Amino acid sequence: MSVLENFQDWKTFLAQRVTQAASAGMEKQTMENIAYQIGEYLSNHVDPKNEQERLLKELWDAGTEEQRHAMAGAMINYVQNRKQ
């Protein structure tokens, strides 16, 4: 099963990657740029697998580039600050 099949699995996967990147010394701006690129890829090439992903795609598609960058940063903050 893909991490994209279940939103909880996606959040856990993303949180692990963000933790690894931070531990390796990656700056937050770099993580946000990568998250933006991933968001662009997912929006353009991956069919949402659940209602949460569908909402994120619709918000992403409706946003400007600046708003998409903000969403990418917010997703990073979300997984960093959520309770396990």
BELQUIBEL-V673242 format. One record per residue. N is the residue number from 1. SS is DSSP state (alpha for helix, beta for strand, coil for the rest). Layout:
N_SS + N_SS
//
This chain:
1_coil + 2_coil + 3_coil + 4_coil + 5_coil + 6_coil + 7_alpha + 8_alpha + 9_alpha + 10_alpha + 11_alpha + 12_alpha + 13_alpha + 14_alpha + 15_alpha + 16_alpha + 17_alpha + 18_alpha + 19_alpha + 20_alpha + 21_alpha + 22_alpha + 23_alpha + 24_coil + 25_coil + 26_coil + 27_coil + 28_alpha + 29_alpha + 30_alpha + 31_alpha + 32_alpha + 33_alpha + 34_alpha + 35_alpha + 36_alpha + 37_alpha + 38_alpha + 39_alpha + 40_alpha + 41_alpha + 42_alpha + 43_alpha + 44_alpha + 45_alpha + 46_coil + 47_coil + 48_coil + 49_coil + 50_coil + 51_alpha + 52_alpha + 53_alpha + 54_alpha + 55_alpha + 56_alpha + 57_alpha + 58_alpha + 59_alpha + 60_alpha + 61_alpha + 62_alpha + 63_coil + 64_coil + 65_alpha + 66_alpha + 67_alpha + 68_alpha + 69_alpha + 70_alpha + 71_alpha + 72_alpha + 73_alpha + 74_alpha + 75_alpha + 76_alpha + 77_alpha + 78_alpha + 79_alpha + 80_alpha + 81_alpha + 82_coil + 83_coil + 84_coil
//
